[in-house]
Amino acid sequence: MNPDLLRLQAYPFERLAALKAGVTPPAHLAHIALSIGEPKHAPPAFVLEVLRDSLAGVGSYPATAGLPELRAACASWLQRRFSLPAERISASQVLPVNGTREALFAIAQAVVDRSRPGALVAMPNPFYQIYEGAALLAGAEPLFIDTPAERGFLPDLDAVPAATWDRVQLLYLCSPGNPAGAVMSVAHWRRALELAERHDFIIAADECYAELYPDEAAPPPSLLNAALAAGHSGFERCIVFHSLSKRSSLPGLRSGFVAGDQQLLGKFLLYRTYHGSAMPEPTQRASIAAWNDDAHVRANRALYREKFARVLPILRECLPVSAPEGGFYLWPEVGGDDAAFTRELFAATHVTVVPGSYLSRGSAGTGRVRISLVASVDECVEAAHRIASFVKGRTP
Ligand SMILES: Cc1ncc(COP(=O)(O)O)c(C=O)c1O
């Protein structure tokens, strides 16, 4: 067996299940899961219709590069969403992926050069655990960069010594971030790009929450915006990851795409061809419909906005909690042992959240919990009331 498999940590939800094992929550209260980041809004009906109408497509093998129409739909969404000039981003700079998760994992396998000693793959901390597993199975060591509250929950890139950057081959960044929802400005992205150029590494920008933001007039920028602003017209060293899971509430469709540096994408396509990562044609056809429509995404954002507006005043009575700059998570400090808080909250209220320490290494997430506002508005409000009365009645 590959000994690196032994280095993989238990997934946060496995640890959460173990934490809750043996606890009997009040039977009269329905369970409300604010733990997993799985959108629960209804998938857009028109996308499901296209999916149904395209089922005959399973009669042929799909190409790993995807249908030209899908790549074109992704490119024109990038142009619309990030105001990118059409001459800068085209279908040839896009590859479909089966959700960003598999692609975020696969990119490390494709780019890490194991023959270079001391290979590092850098990532924010707390972080999406796939980055760590990807680094380990690629034969690299993960380098965790803390994202302290004092720095707006963004990774403190300047805290990493130059000699350490020299060993970094791949840097994962996530904006809006999971779990704190922090957004990288163009200036932040440019700082990362400067480091990538100076120390010769690739940036994997996980932008799967890019469509969930509070202010319609201020959408979060992409690494691609920063690359163009820095004069990197071919998006050199950049690869961005986008998904329909959160944008269109289609987590089960397993559809996303990557875009950026064409040379890098060429190598990634080669890797993916061998790995067998082609997207089934019905999924591709449904994805085209989803990427071509923005109205359902505006409605989706409005629903999240309503949840934050209803939930925050209730939670603020008992917890220091602020609205995120993007995404659908709250990341409050709960004081002390976040795992004990989570377990006791479940025992008292039948509400599940995730301990911050399960989403991080070292002490980066300790003392916080992640509350995922994915359930319906009514369930989120009900959960907020239960959390508030639990916190008020709790003796730490
Ligand atoms: C930060 C982050 N990246 C990537 C993903 C994967 O999303 P998907 O594979 O559905 O695109 C998630 C899912 O929760 C996430 O939180």
The ligand as an SDF file (V2000), in Angstrom:
LIG
                    3D

 16 16  0  0  0  0  0  0  0  0999 V2000
  -13.4210   25.6710    0.2310 C   0  0  0  0  0  0  0  0  0  0  0  0
  -14.0800   24.6090   -0.5750 C   0  0  0  0  0  0  0  0  0  0  0  0
  -13.5310   24.2590   -1.7350 N   0  0  0  0  0  0  0  0  0  0  0  0
  -14.0700   23.2960   -2.5070 C   0  0  0  0  0  0  0  0  0  0  0  0
  -15.2150   22.6400   -2.1120 C   0  0  0  0  0  0  0  0  0  0  0  0
  -15.7420   21.5380   -3.0000 C   0  0  0  0  0  0  0  0  0  0  0  0
  -16.8650   21.8710   -3.6660 O   0  0  0  0  0  0  0  0  0  0  0  0
  -17.3500   21.0730   -4.9680 P   0  0  0  0  0  0  0  0  0  0  0  0
  -16.4670   19.8810   -5.1190 O   0  0  0  0  0  0  0  0  0  0  0  0
  -18.7490   20.7000   -4.6960 O   0  0  0  0  0  0  0  0  0  0  0  0
  -17.1840   22.0330   -6.0930 O   0  0  0  0  0  0  0  0  0  0  0  0
  -15.8400   22.9760   -0.9090 C   0  0  0  0  0  0  0  0  0  0  0  0
  -17.0460   22.2610   -0.4760 C   0  0  0  0  0  0  0  0  0  0  0  0
  -17.5760   22.4080    0.5770 O   0  0  0  0  0  0  0  0  0  0  0  0
  -15.2460   23.9960   -0.1160 C   0  0  0  0  0  0  0  0  0  0  0  0
  -15.7910   24.3630    1.0410 O   0  0  0  0  0  0  0  0  0  0  0  0
  1  2  1  0
  2  3  1  0
  2 15  2  0
  3  4  2  0
  4  5  1  0
  5  6  1  0
  5 12  2  0
  6  7  1  0
  7  8  1  0
  8  9  2  0
  8 10  1  0
  8 11  1  0
 12 13  1  0
 12 15  1  0
 13 14  2  0
 15 16  1  0
M  END
$$$$
